[in-house]
């Protein structure tokens, strides 16, 4: 369940960040930044708590790690784009 949430949030935050990168659509980064934070948070929670009930081994570690690292990278891109635009909506 958490792996699906990590993957979906990663794709959505990537789409919003890339769509908000051009000059005319920079306001989308105000949506992308919180979405990227949520992606990184879900990835972190998935790394810590998504375990198999019987063996207690981690499940979907690559997906959660991708969501955590990718969410932080996309967050820095979207925040940087917001700052480059003068923080104006």
JOWO-V546257 format. One record per residue. N is the residue number from 1. RES is the residue in three letters. SS is DSSP state (helix for helix, strand for strand, loop for the rest). PHI is phi as a letter, one per 20 degrees, with the letter a starting at -180 (none if undefined). PSI is psi in degrees with one decimal (* if undefined). Layout:
n & res & ss & phi & psi
N & RES & SS & PHI & PSI
N & RES & SS & PHI & PSI
//
This chain:
n & res & ss & phi & psi
1 & UNK & loop & none & -47.4
2 & UNK & helix & f & -31.1
3 & UNK & helix & f & -36.6
4 & UNK & helix & f & -42.1
5 & UNK & helix & f & -40.6
6 & UNK & helix & f & -44.8
7 & UNK & helix & f & -45.0
8 & UNK & helix & f & -44.5
9 & UNK & helix & f & -36.5
10 & UNK & helix & f & -44.3
11 & UNK & helix & f & -44.8
12 & UNK & helix & f & -43.1
13 & UNK & helix & f & -34.9
14 & UNK & helix & f & -42.0
15 & UNK & helix & f & -44.5
16 & UNK & helix & f & -38.8
17 & UNK & helix & f & -45.1
18 & UNK & helix & f & -35.8
19 & UNK & helix & f & -28.7
20 & UNK & loop & e & -0.1
21 & UNK & loop & f & -38.0
22 & UNK & loop & f & 161.7
23 & UNK & helix & g & -44.1
24 & UNK & helix & f & -18.3
25 & UNK & helix & d & 24.6
26 & UNK & helix & f & -21.1
27 & UNK & helix & f & -18.8
28 & UNK & helix & f & -19.9
29 & UNK & helix & f & -21.2
30 & UNK & helix & f & -21.7
31 & UNK & helix & e & -36.8
32 & UNK & helix & f & -37.0
33 & UNK & helix & f & -51.2
34 & UNK & helix & f & -31.9
35 & UNK & helix & f & -38.0
36 & UNK & helix & f & -37.6
37 & UNK & helix & f & -41.8
38 & UNK & helix & f & -36.6
39 & UNK & helix & f & -46.8
40 & UNK & helix & f & -38.3
41 & UNK & helix & f & -44.5
42 & UNK & helix & f & -37.6
43 & UNK & helix & f & -41.1
44 & UNK & helix & f & -45.8
45 & UNK & helix & f & -38.8
46 & UNK & helix & f & -39.4
47 & UNK & helix & f & -36.7
48 & UNK & helix & e & -38.4
49 & UNK & helix & d & -8.2
50 & UNK & loop & e & 92.4
51 & UNK & strand & c & 153.8
52 & UNK & loop & f & 136.3
53 & UNK & loop & f & -33.8
54 & UNK & loop & e & -44.6
55 & UNK & loop & e & -13.5
56 & UNK & loop & m & 22.5
57 & UNK & loop & e & 149.7
58 & UNK & strand & f & 142.1
59 & UNK & loop & d & 143.8
60 & UNK & loop & l & 41.1
61 & UNK & helix & g & -43.8
62 & UNK & helix & f & -36.5
63 & UNK & helix & f & -44.5
64 & UNK & helix & f & -38.0
65 & UNK & helix & f & -39.5
66 & UNK & helix & f & -41.2
67 & UNK & helix & f & -40.6
68 & UNK & helix & f & -54.6
69 & UNK & helix & f & -44.7
70 & UNK & helix & f & -38.8
71 & UNK & helix & f & -39.7
72 & UNK & helix & f & -38.5
73 & UNK & helix & f & -46.0
74 & UNK & helix & f & -33.2
75 & UNK & helix & f & -44.2
76 & UNK & helix & f & -35.4
77 & UNK & helix & f & -45.6
78 & UNK & helix & f & -38.0
79 & UNK & helix & f & -40.2
80 & UNK & helix & f & -38.8
81 & UNK & helix & f & -37.0
82 & UNK & helix & f & -43.1
83 & UNK & helix & f & -35.8
84 & UNK & helix & f & -29.2
85 & UNK & loop & e & 3.9
86 & UNK & loop & n & 16.6
87 & UNK & loop & l & 32.0
88 & UNK & loop & d & 136.0
89 & UNK & loop & f & *
//
